[in-house]
Amino acid sequence: MDTNTQHLEIKQWLIETLPYEVMWMDEDGKIVYANNKFCNRLGYRKSEITRLSIFDINPTTQPKSWKKHWDLVEKKQIHRFKETHKNKEGKFYEVEVFAQFFSNNRKNLICAITNDISESSFYQKLMDNTQTIANVGGWELNLQDGAVVATSEALNIFNTETSEDLSPANIIHQFKNTESVKTLIRDAMRKGVAYDEVLETKSTPTRYIRSVTKPVLKGDKIYKLLGIYQDVTEQQEKENSLQLFKEVIDNAEDIIYVIKENGELLHYSDSAIKQLGFSKRQLDNFSIFDLDPGITKDWWTNHFADIVKKGSLRFEWLTVRKNGTKFPVDITANHIHYNGEDYNCAVIRDISERKARDLKLYEALEEIKSLKERLENENEYLQEEINNKINFNNIICTSESYEKVLQLVDQVAPTDTTVLITGESGTGKELLASAIHNNSMRKERPLIKINCATLPKELIESELFGHKKGAFTGAVADKVGKFSLADGGTIFLDEIGEMPIDLQPKLLRVLQEGEFDELGGNKTIKVNVRVVAATNRHLEEMIKEGTFREDLYYRLNVFPIHNIPLRARKEDIPMLAQYFLEKYSAKAGKAFKRLSKKTVEALMAYSFPGNIRELENLIERAVIIENGTTLNPGQWIPKTDNFISTEDFKSFETMQRDYIIDVLNYTNWRVSGNKGAASILNMNAKTLFAKMKRLGIEKQVGLKT
């Protein structure tokens, strides 16, 4: 035998006698040599082993991963790692590998020396001493063959002597919620989902077992489960008791905080989430400074020291919600000393309802005060009205034409509709406004009158809407506006055509929204006021001229009433003259009882351009000049050259007919519906149809205009 052959036999003998499994692999992963120990561990004969590759004994290895492994070993020359091998029977076991790169006859190879560690002393001791270390039973499930290995403590927990009772098929029946446990194990085996759950057993008495399972993967394949079982019955029962106390606290309506000395929020009741609007995640990371940004560290330090010193504090506070709103609370802060540390246990009670009751009482007292002041203002206003009262106590009327005007008053009075009274000066528009108010549901509240023509432009806004002290030069005290005085009642705006154009939007706002801002004030005032306006001017012409707003006109002209002149109701002149005669005779101490026939004829022949006001002034002058019991014509009678013809005046029915036709033309002859003429005229559609028929109004009439 030559020397080289001898040396080769010696090397082969050394490899075969090594206490390790040895194999050589080429770059393709093919096994080119394996010693007997390696062959015996896998269960193959030597003639079989050289027909295998690394992919046969390690199924988790793929060509791509083998290429990366080859490159790594070639680069490092030596590489240590742990791996899983599969024997001929298909069972898996763990090995520790020492890989070395070398060349033999110009052929690159990896020599892998492996050591079976599945039964190593380290793992065995860890399993055996689990009970001693943590009073925990450990187990392992091999998913390739279904074998279960368990410690004695794991078996003891379930009162069994065989590991097979801890297999998935058997262990699920130990617990109450079988389906839930089955899902946990299935997800761990199929999806690699680990879990750590406390499960309740079916045994009596009930026990609580902590079950922890961790899947072990090779590549993307799950090949076994490792887990522990731990009897946590005593701990769980304590936790259940604590949970009961926690639920009692959490279900309390009051908010409860436990706060550390540094301000950190240690615990809070669920009511804090409900009442403050913060999420649990937010509160878990909060401190007292997050709960109330207004609290400073210096204030908290002094406050906490005060609690520790006194043991308990009670005070009122404003607590902040997540949305920034605040609500009043009553806080009882109690000192707790536990495990050498000081805590503040704060019980916080919402006192919004109590404060609301207090506020209502305060507001009621303020309202009484306000009503008292308002009554005083109204009395002052009414006293002024008495001193300047017009000369009519009642409307005097016998003419049929004026009766129709009064019918409109009767129709609109019970409603809250805005009324616009038009007509010449002196026709008694104010008297009609009084009649509307006195026959309305608002008659118990005042009728406030204001003449827009008599007020300076710079004062009319203050008169209507009021002002605060200092709002402008000369505003030395607060002033209540006429709209505030009229709240709940009616306001009569005489000579509305004289209202300044720049003030008209503010009046429009009151009509539309029922609100206004007083001069110099910082809050909006709400009022419920019915508006009756009057004018002797042609507002339509003023709209064209740009001195009156069109939108305001339509807001005012909801229910128009045209007050006819005295010359259109001459039948009423004798009665009106007699009324004024008696009134002024009593004031002057005269004995007049009646008007002579000639006096009545003279008055009836006169056109009275100044209307009723001119008639009243005329009789007052006559009473002063004349004497006796019968008032005869005299110098006080107007000259006949002042007379004008009445032939150009239209009858009331003609004016009414023309007006209805104008409205029908505007609505394109639509009578009913929201935009129909009946709605504009505030009439029932059937009533309007009947009136059109009586007045002879037909559609072609409108088409001719």
C-alpha positions in Angstrom: 0.0 0.0 0.0 1.5 3.3 -1.0 1.8 6.4 1.2 -1.0 8.4 -0.5 -3.5 5.6 -0.2 -2.5 5.1 3.4 -3.1 8.8 4.1 -6.5 8.7 2.5 -7.6 5.7 4.5 -6.5 7.5 7.7 -8.5 10.6 6.8 -11.5 8.6 5.9 -11.2 6.7 9.2 -11.0 9.9 11.1 -14.1 11.3 9.5 -16.0 8.1 10.1 -15.0 8.0 13.8 -15.9 11.6 14.5 -18.9 11.9 17.0 -20.6 14.2 14.5 -22.6 13.9 11.4 -20.5 14.9 8.4 -21.5 15.5 4.8 -20.1 17.2 1.7 -22.2 19.2 -0.8 -21.3 20.7 -4.1 -22.5 24.1 -5.5 -25.8 22.5 -6.8 -26.6 21.3 -3.3 -25.9 17.6 -4.2 -24.5 15.4 -1.4 -21.2 14.0 -2.6 -20.2 12.3 0.6 -21.7 11.5 4.1 -20.2 9.5 7.0 -22.0 6.6 8.6 -23.2 8.7 11.6 -25.0 11.1 9.2 -26.5 8.2 7.2 -27.7 6.4 10.3 -29.3 9.5 11.8 -31.3 10.1 8.6 -32.0 6.4 8.0 -30.3 6.1 4.6 -27.7 3.7 3.3 -24.5 5.2 1.9 -25.6 4.2 -1.6 -28.8 6.1 -1.2 -27.4 9.2 0.5 -25.3 10.2 -2.5 -28.4 10.3 -4.7 -29.9 13.0 -2.4 -29.5 16.8 -2.2 -29.8 19.4 0.5 -33.4 20.0 -0.7 -34.3 16.4 0.3 -33.0 16.5 3.9 -34.0 20.2 4.5 -37.4 20.9 2.8 -37.4 24.5 3.9 -34.4 25.2 1.7 -35.1 26.5 -1.8 -32.7 26.9 -4.8 -32.6 30.7 -4.2 -31.9 30.4 -0.5 -29.2 27.7 -1.1 -27.4 30.0 -3.6 -27.4 32.8 -0.9 -26.1 30.3 1.7 -23.4 29.0 -0.6 -22.2 32.6 -1.3 -22.2 33.4 2.4 -20.1 30.3 3.3 -17.7 30.9 0.4 -17.2 34.5 1.5 -16.8 33.8 5.2 -15.1 30.3 4.8 -16.7 29.3 8.1 -20.4 29.7 9.2 -22.3 28.4 12.2 -26.1 28.1 12.3 -29.1 26.0 13.5 -31.3 24.2 11.0 -34.0 21.5 10.7 -33.4 18.2 9.0 -35.9 15.5 7.9 -35.1 11.8 8.1 -36.2 9.1 5.7 -39.4 8.5 7.7 -40.4 12.2 7.3 -39.8 13.3 10.9 -38.0 16.5 11.7 -35.3 17.2 14.2 -33.1 20.2 15.0 -29.4 20.3 14.3 -26.5 22.7 14.9 -24.3 23.1 11.8 -20.6 24.0 11.4 -20.1 24.7 7.6 -16.7 25.2 6.1 -15.8 26.0 2.5 -12.9 24.1 0.8 -11.6 22.9 -2.6 -10.7 19.3 -3.6 -9.1 18.6 -6.9 -10.2 22.0 -8.2 -13.8 21.3 -7.1 -15.5 23.6 -4.6 -17.3 21.9 -1.8 -19.0 22.7 1.6 -18.2 20.4 4.5 -21.1 20.4 7.0 -20.5 19.0 10.4 -23.9 18.6 12.2 -24.9 17.9 15.7 -28.4 16.7 16.7 -29.7 19.1 19.4 -33.3 18.1 19.6 -32.6 16.2 22.7 -29.8 18.5 23.9 -29.4 19.1 27.6 -30.2 22.8 27.2 -33.7 22.2 25.9 -34.3 19.3 28.1 -33.3 21.1 31.2 -35.4 24.1 30.2 -38.5 21.9 29.7 -37.8 19.9 32.9 -37.3 23.0 35.1 -40.2 25.0 33.8 -42.2 24.1 36.9 -39.4 25.2 39.2 -38.7 28.5 37.4 -42.2 29.9 36.9 -44.7 27.4 38.1 -45.6 27.0 34.4 -46.2 23.8 32.3 -44.5 23.8 28.9 -45.4 21.8 25.8 -44.4 21.3 22.2 -46.5 20.1 19.3 -44.6 18.7 16.2 -46.9 19.5 13.3 -45.2 16.9 11.1 -46.1 13.8 13.1 -48.6 15.4 15.6 -46.4 14.3 18.6 -46.9 16.3 21.8 -44.1 16.7 24.4 -45.2 18.2 27.8 -43.6 18.9 31.2 -45.0 17.2 34.3 -46.5 20.5 35.5 -48.4 20.9 32.2 -49.9 17.4 32.7 -50.6 18.2 36.4 -52.5 21.4 35.5 -55.0 19.2 33.5 -54.8 16.3 35.9 -53.5 13.8 33.3 -50.5 11.5 32.9 -50.3 11.4 29.2 -49.1 14.1 26.8 -51.7 13.0 24.2 -54.4 14.6 26.3 -52.8 18.0 25.5 -53.2 17.5 21.7 -55.4 20.1 20.0 -58.2 17.6 19.4 -58.4 16.8 23.2 -57.3 20.0 24.9 -60.2 22.1 23.4 -62.7 20.1 25.4 -61.1 21.2 28.7 -62.4 24.7 28.2 -65.9 26.3 28.3 -65.7 28.2 25.1 -64.6 25.3 22.9 -65.2 27.1 19.6 -63.0 30.1 20.6 -60.1 27.8 21.7 -60.5 25.8 18.5 -60.2 29.1 16.4 -57.1 30.1 18.4 -55.3 26.8 17.8 -56.3 26.6 14.1 -55.0 30.1 13.4 -51.7 29.3 15.1 -51.3 26.1 13.1 -52.4 27.5 9.7 -51.6 31.2 9.8 -48.8 31.4 12.3 -50.8 33.6 14.7 -49.5 33.6 18.3 -51.8 34.1 21.2 -51.8 34.7 24.9 -55.2 34.2 26.5 -56.8 33.4 29.9 -59.3 30.5 29.4 -62.0 29.3 31.7 -62.2 25.5 32.3 -65.3 23.4 32.5 -64.3 21.8 35.8 -66.0 22.5 39.1 -64.9 24.7 40.7 -64.0 26.8 37.6 -60.3 27.4 37.1 -58.6 29.9 34.9 -55.7 28.7 32.7 -53.4 31.1 30.9 -52.5 29.6 27.5 -49.6 31.0 25.5 -48.8 29.6 22.1 -46.0 30.6 19.7 -45.7 29.1 16.2 -42.1 28.1 15.0 -41.4 28.7 11.3 -38.8 27.5 8.9 -38.9 29.9 5.9 -42.6 30.3 5.4 -43.6 26.9 6.7 -45.0 26.3 10.2 -43.5 23.1 11.5 -44.2 23.2 15.3 -46.0 25.0 18.1 -44.4 25.9 21.5 -46.5 26.9 24.4 -47.1 27.1 28.1 -50.1 26.5 30.4 -50.3 28.3 33.8 -53.0 28.0 36.4 -53.9 31.7 37.2 -57.1 31.0 39.1 -56.2 32.9 42.2 -54.9 35.9 40.3 -57.9 35.9 38.0 -60.4 35.8 40.9 -58.6 38.8 42.3 -58.7 40.6 39.0 -62.4 39.7 38.7 -63.0 41.3 42.1 -61.0 44.4 41.1 -63.0 44.5 37.8 -66.2 44.5 39.8 -65.0 47.5 41.9 -63.8 49.1 38.6 -67.2 48.7 37.0 -68.9 50.2 40.1 -66.6 53.2 39.7 -66.9 53.4 35.9 -70.7 53.2 36.1 -70.8 56.1 38.6 -72.1 59.3 37.1 -69.3 61.3 38.7 -65.9 61.5 37.1 -63.2 59.9 39.2 -59.4 60.5 38.7 -56.4 59.1 40.5 -53.5 61.5 39.8 -49.8 61.2 40.7 -47.9 63.9 42.4 -46.2 64.8 39.1 -49.7 65.3 37.5 -49.7 62.0 35.5 -53.2 60.5 35.2 -52.9 57.0 36.8 -56.5 56.0 36.6 -59.9 57.4 35.4 -63.5 56.3 35.3 -65.3 55.6 32.1 -67.5 58.5 32.8 -64.5 60.7 31.9 -64.7 59.4 28.3 -68.5 60.0 28.1 -68.6 63.4 29.7 -65.4 64.9 28.3 -65.4 63.5 24.8 -61.8 62.2 24.8 -60.9 58.8 23.6 -59.4 56.1 25.8 -56.1 56.3 23.9 -55.9 60.0 24.6 -56.7 59.7 28.3 -54.2 56.8 28.8 -51.5 59.3 27.9 -52.9 62.4 29.6 -51.7 64.4 32.6 -53.6 66.9 34.6 -52.1 69.6 32.3 -53.6 67.9 29.3 -57.0 67.7 31.0 -57.0 71.4 31.8 -54.5 73.5 29.9 -55.2 76.4 32.3 -53.5 74.5 35.2 -49.8 75.5 35.6 -47.1 73.3 37.2 -46.7 75.8 40.1 -50.4 75.8 40.8 -50.6 72.0 40.8 -47.5 71.7 43.1 -49.2 74.0 45.6 -52.6 72.4 45.2 -51.2 68.8 45.7 -49.3 69.9 48.8 -52.5 71.4 50.2 -54.3 68.1 49.6 -51.6 66.1 51.4 -51.6 68.6 54.2 -55.4 68.8 54.7 -56.4 65.3 53.6 -59.3 66.5 51.6 -60.4 69.6 49.7 -63.7 70.6 48.2 -64.2 73.4 45.7 -66.0 74.4 42.5 -64.2 74.5 39.1 -64.8 74.8 35.3 -63.9 71.5 33.6 -62.9 71.6 29.9 -64.3 69.2 27.3 -62.4 68.0 24.2 -64.4 70.5 22.0 -63.2 73.4 24.2 -66.6 74.0 26.0 -66.6 74.2 29.7 -69.1 73.1 32.4 -69.2 73.7 36.2 -68.2 71.0 38.5 -68.0 70.3 42.3 -64.6 68.6 43.1 -63.7 66.6 46.2 -60.0 65.9 46.2 -58.8 63.2 48.6 -55.2 62.3 49.7 -54.3 58.6 49.3 -50.9 57.2 50.4 -50.1 53.9 48.9 -46.8 52.0 48.6 -44.8 55.0 49.8 -46.4 57.4 47.2 -49.0 60.1 47.5 -52.0 60.3 45.1 -54.9 62.6 44.6 -58.2 60.8 44.2 -60.6 63.4 42.8 -64.3 62.9 42.6 -65.8 65.4 40.1 -69.6 66.0 39.9 -71.3 67.9 37.1 -73.3 70.7 38.6 -74.6 72.2 35.4 -78.2 71.5 36.3 -77.8 73.2 39.7 -76.1 76.1 38.1 -78.8 76.2 35.5 -81.4 76.4 38.2 -79.5 79.2 39.9 -79.2 80.9 36.5 -82.9 80.6 35.9 -83.6 82.1 39.3 -81.2 84.9 38.5 -82.7 85.4 35.1 -86.2 85.4 36.5 -85.2 88.1 39.0 -83.5 90.0 36.2 -86.6 89.6 34.0 -88.8 90.9 36.8 -86.4 93.9 37.1 -86.4 94.3 33.3 -90.2 94.0 33.2 -90.4 96.6 35.9 -88.2 99.0 34.0 -90.1 98.2 30.8 -93.4 98.9 32.5 -92.0 102.2 33.7 -90.8 103.1 30.2 -94.2 102.1 28.7 -96.0 104.1 31.3 -93.8 107.1 30.5 -94.5 106.6 26.8 -98.2 106.1 27.3 -98.3 109.2 29.5 -96.8 111.2 26.6 -99.4 109.7 24.3 -102.2 110.8 26.6 -100.8 114.3 26.6 -100.6 114.3 22.8 -103.6 112.1 22.1 -105.4 112.7 18.8 -109.0 113.9 18.9 -110.6 110.6 18.0 -111.9 108.2 20.6 -113.7 106.2 17.9 -113.9 106.0 14.2 -116.9 107.9 13.0 -118.4 106.6 9.8 -121.7 106.3 7.9 -120.5 106.2 4.3 -120.6 102.9 2.5 -117.2 103.7 0.8 -115.4 104.0 4.2 -117.2 101.0 5.6 -115.2 99.0 3.0 -112.0 100.4 4.4 -113.0 99.3 7.8 -113.8 95.8 6.5 -110.2 95.4 5.5 -109.2 96.5 9.0 -111.4 93.8 10.5 -110.0 91.2 8.1 -106.3 91.9 8.9 -106.5 92.9 12.6 -106.6 89.3 14.1 -103.5 88.3 12.1 -99.8 89.2 12.6 -99.6 90.4 9.0 -97.6 93.6 8.2 -99.9 96.4 7.0 -99.1 99.4 4.8 -101.7 102.2 5.1 -101.6 104.7 2.3 -103.6 107.9 1.8 -103.4 111.6 1.8 -102.3 113.5 4.9 -105.0 114.1 7.5 -107.1 111.1 6.5 -106.7 109.3 9.9 -104.1 106.7 9.1 -103.0 106.6 12.7 -106.6 105.9 13.8 -106.7 102.9 11.5 -103.4 101.6 13.0 -105.0 101.9 16.4 -108.0 100.0 15.2 -105.9 97.2 13.8 -104.0 96.9 17.1 -107.0 97.1 19.4 -108.7 94.3 17.4 -105.7 92.0 17.4 -104.3 89.4 19.8 -101.7 91.9 20.8 -104.1 94.4 22.3 -102.8 93.6 25.8 -99.4 94.9 24.8 -98.7 98.5 23.8 -99.1 100.1 20.5 -95.9 102.2 20.0 -96.1 105.1 17.6 -93.3 106.9 15.9 -93.4 109.5 13.2 -90.4 109.1 10.9 -90.8 112.7 9.5 -90.5 114.4 12.9 -87.2 112.9 14.0 -83.8 114.2 12.9 -81.9 111.8 10.6 -79.1 111.3 13.2 -81.6 110.4 16.0 -84.1 108.1 14.2 -81.9 105.0 14.6 -81.5 105.6 18.3 -85.2 106.2 18.7 -86.2 103.0 16.9 -83.5 100.6 18.2 -82.1 102.3 21.3 -78.5 102.9 22.3 -76.0 102.3 25.1 -74.4 105.0 27.1 -71.5 106.5 25.2 -72.6 105.1 21.9 -72.3 108.6 20.4 -71.8 112.2 21.5 -74.7 113.1 23.8 -75.6 109.5 24.7 -75.2 110.1 28.5 -77.4 107.1 29.5 -78.9 103.9 28.1 -82.0 104.4 26.0 -84.6 101.7 25.3 -85.7 101.8 21.6 -89.3 101.8 20.4 -88.9 98.3 19.0 -88.0 97.0 22.4 -90.9 98.8 23.9 -93.2 97.2 21.3 -92.0 93.7 21.9 -95.1 91.5 22.0 -97.2 94.4 20.7 -97.4 96.6 17.6 -95.3 99.5 16.3 -96.8 102.1 14.1 -94.3 103.7 11.7 -96.0 106.9 10.4 -94.5 108.7 7.4 -92.4 105.6 6.5 -91.4 107.3 3.3 -89.3 109.7 5.3 -87.0 107.0 6.7 -83.4 107.6 5.6 -82.2 105.1 2.9 -79.2 104.0 4.9 -81.4 103.0 7.9 -83.8 101.0 5.7 -81.7 97.8 5.7 -81.9 97.7 9.5 -85.7 98.0 9.4 -85.7 95.2 6.8 -83.8 93.0 9.1 -86.3 93.4 11.9 -89.1 92.6 9.5 -87.3 89.5 8.1 -85.5 88.1 11.2 -87.2 89.8 14.1 -83.8 91.0 15.5 -81.6 94.1 15.6 -78.5 95.5 17.3 -78.8 98.6 19.4 -76.2 101.4 19.0 -73.1 100.7 21.0 -74.4 97.3 22.1 -72.6 94.0 21.8 -75.5 91.6 21.5 -78.4 91.0 19.1 -81.8 91.7 20.5 -84.7 89.5 19.5 -88.3 91.0 19.3 -91.7 89.9 18.3 -93.3 93.0 16.9 -96.1 93.6 14.4 -95.4 96.4 12.1 -98.0 98.8 10.7 -96.6 101.5 8.5 -98.3 104.5 6.9 -97.3 107.0 4.2 -98.9 109.8 2.1 -96.1 109.4 -0.5 -96.0 107.3 -3.6 -93.4 104.7 -2.6 -93.3 103.1 -6.1 -92.0 106.5 -7.4 -89.5 106.7 -4.6 -88.2 103.2 -5.6 -87.6 104.4 -9.1 -85.8 107.5 -7.7 -83.6 105.3 -5.5 -84.8 106.8 -2.2 -86.7 103.8 -1.0 -85.7 100.1 -1.1 -87.8 97.9 -3.3 -87.3 94.8 -0.9 -88.4 96.9 2.0 -91.5 98.1 0.1 -92.6 94.5 -0.6 -92.0 93.5 3.0 -94.2 96.4 4.2 -96.9 96.1 1.5 -98.1 92.6 2.5 -101.6 93.9 3.3 -102.2 97.3 1.7 -105.1 99.5 3.0 -105.8 102.7 1.1 -107.4 105.3 3.4 -109.7 107.3 1.2 -109.8 111.1 1.4 -112.7 113.0 3.1 -114.0 114.2 -0.3 -114.6 110.6 -1.2 -116.7 110.0 1.9 -118.7 113.2 2.1 -121.6 111.4 3.9 -119.4 111.4 7.0 -118.8 115.2 7.1 -122.0 116.2 9.1 -121.3 113.6 11.8 -117.6 114.5 12.0 -118.4 118.2 12.2 -121.0 117.6 14.9 -118.4 115.5 16.9 -115.8 118.3 16.7 -118.3 121.0 17.6 -119.3 119.2 20.8 -115.7 118.5 21.7 -114.4 122.0 21.3 -117.5 123.7 22.7 -116.9 121.8 25.9 -113.3 122.9 26.0 -114.0 126.5 25.2 -117.1 126.8 27.5 -119.4 127.6 24.6 -123.1 126.6 24.3 -123.0 125.2 20.7 -125.4 122.3 20.3 -125.8 121.9 16.5 -124.8 122.9 13.0 -127.1 125.0 10.9 -128.4 123.5 7.6 -126.4 126.2 5.6 -123.3 125.4 7.5 -123.6 121.7 6.7 -124.3 122.5 3.0 -121.2 124.8 2.9 -119.0 122.1 4.4 -120.4 119.4 2.1 -119.6 121.6 -0.9 -115.9 122.0 0.1 -113.3 119.5 -1.1 -111.2 119.5 2.1 -107.7 119.0 0.6 -106.5 118.7 4.2 -109.0 116.0 4.9 -110.3 115.3 8.5 -107.5 117.3 10.1 -108.6 120.4 8.1 -112.2 119.8 9.1 -111.2 119.5 12.8 -109.2 122.7 12.7 -112.0 124.5 10.9 -114.6 123.7 13.5 -112.2 124.5 16.4 -111.6 128.0 14.8 -115.4 128.5 14.3 -116.1 127.7 18.0 -113.6 130.4 19.0 -115.0 133.0 16.6 -118.7 132.4 16.8 -121.3 132.4 19.6 -124.7 131.0 20.3 -126.2 127.5 20.3 -126.2 126.9 16.6 -123.1 127.2 14.4 -123.9 129.3 11.4 -121.7 130.1 8.3 -119.2 132.9 8.9 -115.8 134.2 8.0 -114.4 130.8 9.0 -116.0 129.1 6.0 -113.5 128.5 3.2 -113.9 130.6 0.1 -115.7 128.9 -2.8 -112.7 129.5 -5.2 -110.9 126.9 -3.1 -113.6 124.4 -4.1 -112.6 121.7 -6.6 -114.6 119.3 -8.5 -115.0 115.8 -7.3 -115.8 114.3 -10.7 -112.2 112.9 -11.1 -112.4 110.8 -8.0 -113.0 107.1 -8.5 -115.4 105.1 -6.4 -114.0 102.6 -3.8 -115.1 99.7 -5.9 -113.4 101.0 -9.0 -110.2 101.5 -7.1 -110.5 98.0 -5.6 -111.2 96.6 -9.1 -108.1 98.3 -10.6 -105.9 97.2 -7.7 -107.0 93.5 -8.1 -106.3 93.7 -11.9 -102.8 95.1 -11.1 -102.1 92.2 -8.8 -103.4 89.7 -11.3 -101.2 91.2 -14.0 -98.2 90.8 -11.7 -99.0 87.1 -11.1 -99.8 86.5 -14.8 -103.4 85.9 -13.8 -102.6 83.1 -11.4 -105.2 83.3 -8.6 -104.4 80.4 -6.2 -101.1 78.9 -4.9 -98.1 80.3 -3.1 -97.4 82.9 -5.8 -101.0 83.6 -6.7 -102.9 86.8 -6.3 -105.0 85.4 -3.4 -101.8 84.8 -1.4 -100.6 88.4 -2.1 -104.0 89.9 -1.2 -104.1 87.6 1.9 -107.5 86.3 0.7 -109.0 82.9 0.3 -108.8 81.9 -3.4 -112.6 81.2 -3.5 -113.3 84.6 -2.0 -111.1 86.3 -4.6 -112.9 84.4 -7.5 -116.3 85.5 -6.1 -115.1 89.2 -5.8 -113.7 89.1 -9.4 -117.0 87.8 -10.6 -118.9 90.6 -8.7 -116.6 93.3 -10.0 -116.7 91.9 -13.6 -113.0 91.1 -13.7 -112.2 88.8 -16.6 -108.8 87.8 -17.9 -109.1 89.7 -21.2 -109.3 92.9 -19.1 -105.8 92.3 -17.9 -104.6 91.5 -21.4 -105.7 94.9 -22.7 -103.5 96.8 -20.3 
